[in-house]
Amino acid sequence: MPSAQDPFYVVKSEIQDSIDKLQSTFHQWESTSNAAEQGRLTKEVRAGCESIEWQVDELDKAIAVASRDPSWYGIDEIELESRRTWTSNARSQVVTMKKSLEAGKGSSTTSHSSVNGMRQELMRLPSSHKNDTYNQYAARDNDDFIESESDRQMLLIKKQDEELDELSESVRRIGGVGLTIHDELTAQDRILEELGSEMDSTTNRLDFVQKKVGMVMKKASTKGQIMMICALLALFIFLFILVFFT
């Protein structure tokens, strides 16, 4: 048994209240003889009928959606049929009032009897013929609703696919940039390694040369000084002779 908090019963209660109020206004329309008041009530009843018809249509769409998987909504086929019967009855009541408005209110006994007949029809459940006709309209509405819902879902899926394609393209571009940066960093790292190796090799060579020069300087320090003194002395003598004897 569905809960009283089921959205269907909440909406059903609201629609039934609207129908009750509309029937009260409709009875006022039947009983009034004032032309101005009747015109006002006619507009009010007509607007109420259109509003209730729209609400019943939306409720029929909800029933059609629930009929695709009743167990998921916690209902069965009997409950679905009960809901369809109620909406059919509500629609029939509204249609009867609209027909009364369209026919107008006559002053003759025949017209009064016709209105009474419509009022009796208003309080009865719809006939099987009307049920069949309504079921045909409901089935067509359900098909239209399902088709429009399917189209909407297809458009949504297509839009999501396009967004995913754009996202994939962005990811590919970012991946390509990342690979390029990786290659650049790898090349620079290789260059730095080679430069470091060359610097180490050059440092080792400089150390070796410095050690050799140091050793040579230590060995040749005394001899070098004597030879330098001798060379300077010979140069001095050569210059002296060149200046004074030429």
Protein Blocks (a to p, Z undefined) as FASTA:
>chain_A
ZZfklmklmmmmmmmmmmmmmmmmmmmmmmpcbfklmmmmmmmmmmmmmmmmmmmmmmmm
mmmmmmmmmmlnopafklmmmmmmmmmmmmmmmmmmmmmmmnopafbfklmmmmmmmmmm
mmpccdfklmmmmmmmmmmmmmmmmmmmmmmmmmmmmmmmmmmmmmmmmmmmmmmmmmmm
mmmmmmmmmmmmmmmmmmmmmmmmmmmmmmmmmmmmmmmmmmmmmmmmmmmmmmmmmmmm
mmmmZZ
